[in-house]
Amino acid sequence: MTVAPNEADRDALQYQRMRDVAEQLQDSVPGKLEITLEGIVHDMMSPGGPHELTAARISRRLEKVMPEGLLAHTGTPDVEDIARGVLRHPDVMVIAEKDMEVEGPFDPRSLLVAIEVVSRSNPDNDWVGKMRDYPLLGIPVYAVFDPRMGEGAVLSDIHPTASGPRYATRKDFVYGEDVAISDWTISTENLPRYA
């Protein structure tokens, strides 16, 4: 008698293999590794000064206007949904302090907002892949800041579509304007651009 794994078990096994590979490689390759429905994504370049400065300024500006108990976190760990086979690392995560009191990756459903600063080396990861994955993970608001062009977008209102959950509302902005991210408004003045 042959017992074949069902599709869910096969998917879980495949995800665990990708997770193991990503963990083994992470320290030996530049940049960061994430896991999507299509496989492992490698953002080849480590974030540089303008990228990191943008994330830091966004974080600081948000924390000035958010209530006590919420953080605009720029560190680790990742967010992971094992059942969906997705591991991501937002540049800035708005999350309650109490939801950070866990071992291992954060539950993506605990994030109030995921913010990405577009990578110079792989912009489609932020504009396409994460725009698909974040509503799938249940993250209610996704903000994208693009230092290449000095513009961005805030996406919200997850709704079902034939190809999976998507954001229904998109509000574009250009650097220099105030931008509303969830319940908070921050300035985009003096955010660095890529040269």
ABEGO torsion letter per residue (X at the ends): XBBBBBAAAAAAAAAAAAAAAAAAAAAABBEBBBBBAAEBBBBABBBBAAAAAAAAAAAAAAAAABBBGBBBBABOBBBBBAAAGBBBBBABBBBBAAAABBBEBBBAAABABBBBBBBAABAAAAAAAAAAAAAAAGBABBBBBBAAAGBBBBBBGBBBBAAEBBBABBBBBBBGBBBBBEABBBBABGBBBBX
